[in-house]
Every structure is written in C-alpha cells, then in structure tokens.
Amino acid sequence: MLTIRRFEERCNYLFMQGRIPSTLHLYIGQEAVAAGVCAHLRPDDYLFSTHRPHGHAIAKGVAPRAIMAELYGKVTGCCKGKGGSMHVGDVRVGMFPAVAIVGANAPLAAGAALAAKWLDKDRVSVCFFGEGAANEGAVHEAMNMAAIWDLPVVYVCENNLYAASTPFSKAFKIQNVADRAAAYGMPGVIVDGNDVEAVYRVAGEAIARARRREGPTLIEAKTYRLCGHSRSDPRTYRSREEEEEWAKRDPIPRLAGRLKELGLASDETLERIEQEVQALIDNAVRFAEESPLPDPEDTLKHVFWSEEG
Ligand SMILES: Cc1ncc(C[n+]2csc(CCOP(=O)(O)OP(=O)(O)O)c2C)c(N)n1
C-alpha cells in the first residue's frame, strides 16, 4: 500500500515538473483495494485493470522501476515504452496491459477465465473497474456469461463515488452496484474499500470460490480517490469538506494505527518501512531517467503478436 502511495506521489511530482509526458490517473486513496485483493493472487492468476492501473500493477508484482520507465516512455518500461500510464502491465506476472476503454476489460477477464477452465487450470481472473464502468453494456454481458458458465473470475468494482466528474447519485437509481449481482445469479458483496483487512477477507472468499470452480463474484469496494480524476482536475464537482471527511478514512494511516494497536509494528518499524519504500522509488526514478528512449525504427515491433516476439 505504501509503495503504491509513494510511487504515485512521486509520479505526480515528476509530472508537474514535465518529466513524465502524457497524462496520469492517480489511485491515491484506493490502495487498500489493490493490496487486499492481490495478496491472494499467484503470478499465474490474471489481472485486468483500467485507466487507473499503477496500484493494481504494483500489487500484482510488476516492478515499480519497469512501471516508472514505462511512464517515461523508455525502452526498459514494462511495455517497452509504447503503452504509457494507461496500459501498464507485464504478462510474466499475470497482469495484462491495462485497458483504458472504460468497461472493456470485463469481457477480457471472462475470456481469460474461460481459457483457464478449458485448459483445466485452477487459476482465476480478477477484473478491476470503476462504478462508471458498471453502466457500460460490455460489463453486463461479461458478468452474465461468467455467471452462466461458472467462470473463475472475480469482478471488483471500486466505487470511488465519481466517474470523472459524475457523482454516483446522478448515474444510479440504486444505492449499491453489488445489488446488481442478483440479476446475474452471482454473489454480490459490499466491503469498506478503505479497510485492507476487510477487503482481504472478502476477496479471499471470492477468489477461493472461483478456484473451487463455483463461479464468479461481484465485489463492490466503497472507497474514494483522494486526488482529482486526472492531471488537471480542479475538483469543482465536490466539496473540500467531503474530501476532508474521506481523508480521515485514509487506508494507510488506518492500517498503521491498527498494526500498532495489535502490537505488530512499532513506530521504528513503520519508519524503516517508509525509508525502504522511498529508496525503492528513488531507484525506480533513477532507472527510468537513465534508460534510453526506444529506437524510432522499432515503432511497429511488438505491437502485434508474432513468432519473433
Ligand atoms: C468507453 C469509454 N468512455 C469514456 C471514456 C473516458 N473516461 C475515461 S475515465 C472515465 C471515468 C470512469 O469512471 P469509473 O469507471 O468510475 O472509474 P474511475 O475513474 O472512478 O476510477 C471516462 C468517462 C473512456 N475511456 N472509455
């Protein structure tokens, strides 16, 4: 969780300095969802992410230096500098390059789960998406097919209350996205997405269920992005008071407090973790800055699959 937070804070700083091109959709505030879910995944399980993928990628095991180099457009990036922020991924650790078309990853996750079933593997697919994506047709079709075929897939809706600037209440007549699960015939579970322990418990059950071939689950993690939607969002569609209320539920200090309460970590331990994470991020930035840009001659290589790779 802390690696995700510090990685993105640094990205934001580098972006403001003009060192990172293009755009960024930060995951700040939602880290407990990625961490709680991905803690259950093996490298051969599949993860499908969105336009907000850095946290998912780090939690699934993509090296922060390879993600940072990707943001810089460098050849050492996880997609050889051709994907950028919205397409980070590394199939070697089971993370497919993220899909920035809202909702379009849901059928891909179902397809990968169908492949696992056909190949008789006990791997699962996890699909992260926002509540805005929950109103896309592809998501409904995918969930319906996943349910009728008992596919080993877990759909995780990160309900951060806003789809860009559209509040949840303006896009839904219902209170919970998870209530829709009943219409597909799968369990729908609501969880506090800022409580990593709760996410871990709920995700563990859903992933175990998928591995047992008992079918998909829809998890709705109620959370909040503490930052704007993307780089230049003045956040005029929500109040500073609301943001302050959610900042009090920040998952990172919340976990630190819980660890201390349980006697599992002292202030010194937490400080040491902080320093280790900072060193990891410093190293990632150095690696990205020192890496070469791709050769323009290679523009069309690795775009489509071929025997040569
Ligand atoms: C099909 C499609 N429509 C619109 C967009 C533009 N767009 C990018 S992110 C976004 C909001 C998505 O909201 P949500 O699914 O709730 O995810 P969040 O940004 O909250 O993580 C939109 C509309 C897109 N990328 N793809």
PDBQT file of the ligand as one rigid body, heavy atoms in Angstrom, charges set to zero:
ROOT
HETATM    1  C1  LIG A 401     -15.829   3.737 -23.292  1.00  0.00    +0.000 C 
HETATM    2  C2  LIG A 401     -15.201   4.969 -22.671  1.00  0.00    +0.000 A 
HETATM    3  N1  LIG A 401     -15.962   6.051 -22.444  1.00  0.00    +0.000 NA
HETATM    4  C3  LIG A 401     -15.417   7.174 -21.889  1.00  0.00    +0.000 A 
HETATM    5  C4  LIG A 401     -14.083   7.195 -21.568  1.00  0.00    +0.000 A 
HETATM    6  C5  LIG A 401     -13.475   8.454 -20.934  1.00  0.00    +0.000 C 
HETATM    7  N2  LIG A 401     -13.267   8.187 -19.491  1.00  0.00    +0.000 N 
HETATM    8  C6  LIG A 401     -12.054   7.846 -19.031  1.00  0.00    +0.000 A 
HETATM    9  S1  LIG A 401     -12.088   7.526 -17.388  1.00  0.00    +0.000 SA
HETATM   10  C7  LIG A 401     -13.724   7.877 -17.270  1.00  0.00    +0.000 A 
HETATM   11  C8  LIG A 401     -14.463   7.782 -15.950  1.00  0.00    +0.000 C 
HETATM   12  C9  LIG A 401     -14.548   6.363 -15.491  1.00  0.00    +0.000 C 
HETATM   13  O1  LIG A 401     -15.123   6.302 -14.224  1.00  0.00    +0.000 OA
HETATM   14  P1  LIG A 401     -15.073   4.976 -13.387  1.00  0.00    +0.000 P 
HETATM   15  O2  LIG A 401     -15.346   3.794 -14.258  1.00  0.00    +0.000 OA
HETATM   16  O3  LIG A 401     -15.966   5.167 -12.217  1.00  0.00    +0.000 OA
HETATM   17  O4  LIG A 401     -13.549   4.841 -12.931  1.00  0.00    +0.000 OA
HETATM   18  P2  LIG A 401     -12.698   5.837 -12.028  1.00  0.00    +0.000 P 
HETATM   19  O5  LIG A 401     -12.161   6.899 -12.957  1.00  0.00    +0.000 OA
HETATM   20  O6  LIG A 401     -13.610   6.375 -10.991  1.00  0.00    +0.000 OA
HETATM   21  O7  LIG A 401     -11.599   5.004 -11.465  1.00  0.00    +0.000 OA
HETATM   22  C10 LIG A 401     -14.231   8.225 -18.517  1.00  0.00    +0.000 A 
HETATM   23  C11 LIG A 401     -15.638   8.589 -18.752  1.00  0.00    +0.000 C 
HETATM   24  C12 LIG A 401     -13.308   6.037 -21.841  1.00  0.00    +0.000 A 
HETATM   25  N3  LIG A 401     -12.012   5.985 -21.552  1.00  0.00    +0.000 N 
HETATM   26  N4  LIG A 401     -13.887   4.930 -22.377  1.00  0.00    +0.000 NA
ENDROOT
TORSDOF 0
